[in-house]
Amino acid sequence: MSRPSRTPVLRALVALLTLAMAVLTAVVVSPSPAMAAPNFKAPFPCGQRWTYDHHSAEVRQALDFVRADGGATGGTPQVASAAGVARHYSQPSGAGNYIVVDHGGGWTTYYFHLSAYSVTNGAYVQQGQQIGITGSTGNSSGPHVHYEQLYNGVGQTIVINGVSLAPYPAQYHQKYLVSDNCGVSSGGRYLAGSPTDFTGDGRDDIVAFTRGSLNDVYVSASTGSSFAGTSVKWNDFFGLDDETLLSGDFNGDGRDDIVAFTHGSLADVYVAPSNGSSFAGATKWHDWFAPNAEVAAVGDVNGDGRDDIVAFTHDTSGDVYVALSTGTGFGPGLKWHEYFSIAGEYPALGDVNGDGRDDIITFTQGPVAASDVIVALSSGTAFGAAQTWHDVFAVGTELPRVGDINGDGRDDIVTFTCNADADVYAAVSTGTSFVGTTVKWNDFFCLPGEFPYLGDYNGDGRDDVIAFTRGSLNDVYVGLSTGTGFLGGAKWHDFFGLPNETTF
């Protein structure tokens, strides 16, 4: 008895399985949208002019840079093009001594052929901070900066200040780049706002941490119409290079103090209280808080009049820890939220509902379709459920800030484009949401390379905008709030906040 042939059936099954696998593969490997890249800047110091090229054997869309301003390439510092965690590597037959900086959200940058490392392995580095010395180690024909930008391990076309450097030249001295990498990330990974009334007169002042080898702290106090003092030293040893520096009233005396988070494996927290005319010597207020790459922040989360410290793990776990101030130290770190402000987002604190307790805020910082602002309100003992308070704000690489700009007792949100447009947008709090998507409060404030912040500099109860120009001028401009807009920038100081100093 003959059997029916199974070949057509097998062929049909194989065809169906092939189709299913193709569909499944398409689903599995379909790339997710890229996280917004950091605002990368040149990997060499502020004000220097370099030329670049890309040769056929170059890997991962890298560029090689050499100096074109008369200076020697070898021995020139290499600096981080954006903030992140720096790690050492060595490949004698290829890249030589090199550093990889992990910026979060899948983005990394590579710096090859270093003659020396300038930061410890695993250190958190600021944008513009020196990370190594240009050399010619490994497979190299002479001193140069070999620089790469990668997303999820894949080389990307080099983009500086949001502008692609493609098409790449095949040899030097066809295209040039002048660095504006003047340390614009200032003194912390995510500086969205912290109070700076160091004298206790009701007006916010400005502070500069020199870091480096001196570690001095300078303050220029507000008179209500300008900042007085250029070289008024308030502390002569505070704030090392890898530390996060912030301010807050930790003892509740009405004067803002300064705080340093060491991060790393020690994770100590030091406070230097203000006496109104100087900062006392640093004392340890906590011996394990915000370790390694966690993000530190400051705010009065329980409403007792003393600022507390907050740490965002800023990873896939998204945990948030709080250590309350006792007035002379910080209590144990306790988890107040278990999923908030994951990697790639911009965390912040502010009293957005006006109940006297600072809440947590995160700016997702994606493209227009994914640039939400999410809030979790403080109960005094924990942060509540996350709520979306705005759905289009602080897009991409804009710089968000938090403060009470209309004086109603509720903190609002502000974003600076800090590009050629130099626009400033605001959305005010209603107590349950932020209102305003394209409400421009100033149309020319904070140019590329400048560092913006908020503070009540004239003591009228409304937070104003401030910009530290850095670079070669080191001016400080203030735009006072009217309650519905910011006035044009007026120069309040003509020499404060040098490149690579931490200022706010």
PyMOL commands that set and color helices and strands:
alter all, ss='L'
color gray80, all
select helices_A, chain A and resi 7-29+368-370
alter helices_A, ss='H'
color red, helices_A
select strands_A, chain A and resi 49-53+63-67+77-79+84-91+96-104+107-117+124-125+130-134+145-151+154-156+159-160+163-164+176-178+206-209+217-222+227-228+233-235+244-248+257-261+269-272+283-286+295-299+308-312+320-323+334-337+346-350+359-363+373-376+387-390+399-403+412-416+424-429+434-435+440-442+451-455+464-468+476-479+490-493+502-503
alter strands_A, ss='S'
color yellow, strands_A
deselect
rebuild
show_as cartoon
